[in-house]
Amino acid sequence: MTRLPVAFAGGEAPAGITPGAPRPALLDRPVTALDGVGPAVSKRLGGLGLRTVRDLVEYRPRRYEEPAAERRIADLFGEEEVVIAGTVRGVTVRRPRRRLSIVQARIGDETGEITAVWFNQVWLADRLKPGTRVRVRGALSGRGRGEFTVRSYDLDGASETSDYAPVYSASEELTVKKLRELVGLALPFAGDDWDVLPAALRRDRRLPLRGDAVWALHRPASPDEAEAGRKRLAYDELLVLQLGLQRRGRDRAVAEAPALGAPGELVRRYQEALPFALTAGQESAIAEIDADLARTRPMDRLLQGDVGSGKTVVALYALLRAVENGRQGALMAPTETLAEQHFLTVEALCAELAVRPVLLTSSLSAAEHGAARAALAAGEAQIAVGTHALIQEQVDFADLAVAVVDEQHRFGVEQRRALAEGRAPHLLHMTATPIPRTLALTVYGDLAVSEIAKPPADRKPIVTAWVTQDRSPEAYTRLRRHLDDGRQAYVVCPLIEESETSLARAAEQEAERLQRSELRGYRVGLLHGRLRPAERRDLMGRFKAGELDVLVATTVIEVGVDVPNATIMIVQEADRFGLAQLHQLRGRVGRGGEQSYCLLVSRAKEELTDAARARLEALVATTDGFELAEVDLELRGEGQLLGTRQSGLSDLRFTRLRTDRALLEQARGDAEALLDYDGPLNEAVDRVFAATEDARLA
């Protein structure tokens, strides 16, 4: 059995631990159990999904600092990253504009002096007192001012500037330096008694102890040691995932669903009624669905496709297969906006086929709700379109045969299963969030996967540009040109406030400001999550009919909005959005045959994190969602591509699926041998799969 160097074991036990206390239980305590972590820091950690000591211990570094040479100040040259050490001679603070502060410290050694610069860390000025010894890591700025831009620093003998220091995904509220400090507080809680693998398995696979692996991950002496720790932790999560999936698949395999036979007259008329020819990807997905529906084993298929690839057409095909067999179909979406958009699409097509769909969301009036439920129970309505109300309200179907779950990563697994509880219908899961195929096969190991990789041939790639706020007037000038040519536009406001009410208020204020300035003289509508359903439907109807020129919106338009005449989008403060979310937002334009544009407006580049810059650069470089997903794997890790951390099954923190395929196969084989295992490993499986019950809609 491989054991990493004992130095990783971390030395003394954490202060305050009762002798004999179970280490895993301590790991599940809130972060406030750590010294110096109060409510304010806890809230900021929560924004990164870090709520327990375990979360901190398992927070994988995004990368490690490369080795950097230490230089004397007089020997600095070029823009290579180096380390310098010296004494603070003086410090000043400048605030050239709102949201930008610059701390400048004059640092000297025996060979000379230089000005070290920190952005937006004004509190540092109080610590950089004259005479303070400091070690800083960074590079000379390219502006020829003799300034040294600081990336990390040590004031107290810490190891921030050392080689292979971990670099974590940070936020504006929590710097990498602070995260290193907090992870350091949590690490002593990760001892060897935390290991849940059967001892024989760990010995046979020559795996290091889990406690050693965690220390190696966060405090490596070399890249090889960091990788050894990561691979042990990746194996654990893949084994837990595969074990849970195989147990769930075994349970599902015994269920039976109605075999629907060969496609009939109804779906033939449906395809003839479509105003376009199906793409090769759609045809392939339909053939795979037909093969599933012909069997009595319930279909469990994931249909994934990029923005605008035509998944809804395939979903309606599957629902109509149920209808033509005298049965019912259901389509569940995570938000009312998306459910309403789906219903408008489905209703128009079903009208030509004499099929009755009903909309069922929690905001319908009591009378509307009751009528829809009665029609479904009596079999008078053949298709139900709705939100989670379809499962929370325990809707009775006369004979449900096919269920489609759209944007399925936003539902917990238990929510998706509840729709099928007691019925065993065929299930089609859909997502427009691009997922690399290897990741889909791993996380949804019990699902068959269909892909619609390409959009319809008449769609032109969206031209994307990134500008900073000082050039935003140019973006609005371009937008107005589109409006003057008879086109329509979106302006997206970022989600800054946690409160939906506060967000709605901020969006209202921004819409009013735009009407007074950049969009004066144009017809502007405002869409946000606090609107009543009738108001939202009316607003979208007016925008689709061309009665509004611009829709100012929050991320409520991320999915489901389809207006072919909208050809340009401005995303304000685009650096605040995730890459997948930006790609989804961009997909609201380019729905017709006209060339479309997406303009990303951000803060000044020097104010952005490395990850934010990388996201925006990637979005400008490509419109291919699957390519962007690969970038997202690098930036965020596999775990968060599929939804919130609470989604449980998507929580892969250590796995690198493009390089860990052999590890995945090993874990899959070991899981088969452990299907009936009874021991501590089961608790880990239960914890991961139970997390899905608490999943919330994104």
Steps between C-alpha positions, in 0.01 A plus 500: 500500500638840402526748784589861430782655706414526869557876490159529339333366811488851638659451840289582806128431532275801460444705812172445681444142383390264773724190513321218322253728325402364157692705242236470222236654727729795569548549127127554462493788747434848355800715406425721800647220714843617383682768699449846354217406261201715588165557327642743241776264380257207519261682267779570251609137512139399439513693175766254384301201623728457803278451805668229704852413611481209254427741215820692578709185534363379163541834318736399222758756390443620144874496441831550681748782485786422263855525636619860489856626536582744780655821366665810640311817410791631293495179292131519399454490125217416259162369607590156640339402831750522785523540876660801668554568870557831671386760750204734462620861472160667455141435384227696319142423392333631183136474392497594130137397458209332673565135582874538441756561771877472452743444787859598415784408736857610448717194570877500524785253540877547505503560122218749445130582530182428303128576532289189569134525397187327634152547349185522718671402826482837675509341847860393430618859541466469879725192504767631264656732757850642433761256626283190439683210335308369200545231235298548182442292189404659169647673196600839369206673337512546124424869529859614544438667838745292704208337687480145628146351482456268799324165464577364848692616804629399844505731799511250781716209394218322320558307176292704256794569270652153514518260209193277452280709729136403425287739294127462575202631308433820693241777501504876541419455869751220566852522363721202422714601797203485737390165360848358560475614860154347549591168337802492729269529802287211373778259400579365849148356512583260214662202671546138398182392682312691228575222250190306392656256252516134601856434616541208260399713202738779599780245533425329169485832313815627677321819601631752756294582807233762439635733769843495336341562160323813623818645648684424177230677302523824699864499614700325226876510482484418128244462218531121525396503865200723422395266220536191720267658757248609237482156338426328832215746565375471142488121533290534817238724342481291182459181704222657711328632188521174308387297799192717546418505129532123467276442800242744362519344154446154650183623668372668183572194285219302661233762411282471191363766267249470214661402170384757244578308182588657165441870418153567361287747306502778763876547509515477120253792477699683767821481300319613185359800689844625603611802294850356461679173438642315798878511540709184496546531877124522558436201272760295686355592842147412385616159373665427838185608685280280277720201581465572874121543482459164326619320815326435831804612699444871578698736279759696697670722241688829522452725197760772493554763238644845466290816513255512209568143384132405500453280807138611555402360160638161606334525843157564347554204268551276806187640668292446186616139488312456828194684369470292182491192721206637697715605794633826647827694507643756744769766454652646818714818497685662794348850467161642414649710221644191332181300558291778345732525199481124448122512526473772235713288265316176578153658484554643152617167357241289684215717368573368150498142628179516711701426814413682824784625722452671838731730696543430869706737715467603864398857412185407308172604658319236703241460225762460225698260713197288580387486137844390379526227763150374429574481126814297566329266744216437254734447206346796314840677488769292337807711583587688820761778497603638836755568770574301812130551578452181297661302782450721805125513446480122442318540170300195398544388139253264335784310330845661495732321257777752414650774719753760382707693755656813346811669636512186709822594683298761690290234667617267770499134402224434751286777347536344157418155635193629685338581166526134411419356844249220481470535122831390341454714188769536237728789606680742268734742676604810303769759554629796302794531736781349295648199675807324360393149407742335743354703785144414398581130488659521843250709690200346324653156478156340513369708207538453129630821338386663175664812361381766257836653430419749225229767459290530182711580192346846447623628837804730490753496785442789739777763486615571856708796618630598843537865603565669832261749659682803363403381149139407579367805306636332184302186584176697529576685176519164323181383671310809384606432140330160521185657643495761224520214247182350648668240721456441873744470788561374853684674782586263786557623857715288733378314806674695776252488787394174661144624540275465196317812615822703516602368160165600351538849649853533357378385158213752511742781581732396219213483249391851601858628467539349153172656385629840609841457337629234259154375394312827500227495235477119477233268639648323802353214703626353827495128583591367845401223736260708710252560220168320521462218245234689304725809485795288392301326224362833379848657495654209309207498259548871429874457449449203269237697303745788450312745722814551711847583369712402800452253781696588813516180700661310783622144444137387484554502121792256524297219346177457312460842334483481119461822299662465153492879436726571801849533353710670766559462874697707748599321822588753767771410754553178308791404726246419773350212302621144462613374160210259446253770603653752260476246219134437582425873507677551169278230353196730526624675183591328174166316489423613145690526173646849566853556630483555877734654756573472872690781673654423839565803720727455803701698750857600415711194418747562783212478748394153384609164637698268273196273476269786399736607223530140380120462486452812290788415268358151444156635416647737243710220348221249428123448482535121533338406829684171529833676449403750769409214732855371471628846601254498790642167612837669535369815668245356740554127512256231400291538812315821425430457129174324563338733750520605862729324745190376679417287198714230657567280201669780310737577785827376351768704670818309420436309179652605168297289265714556195804356674335274759322261264705204627418600858130513407511151350678371809239659729216361287641148526561530874145630552358186340690290753375719786128510410408306815775647721387612846736744670613864537513542120121470496473814714692694235268365228193590705632851568563575132168362380301647789632845401282481192188514715597852609572626148344833423407645165786715373 
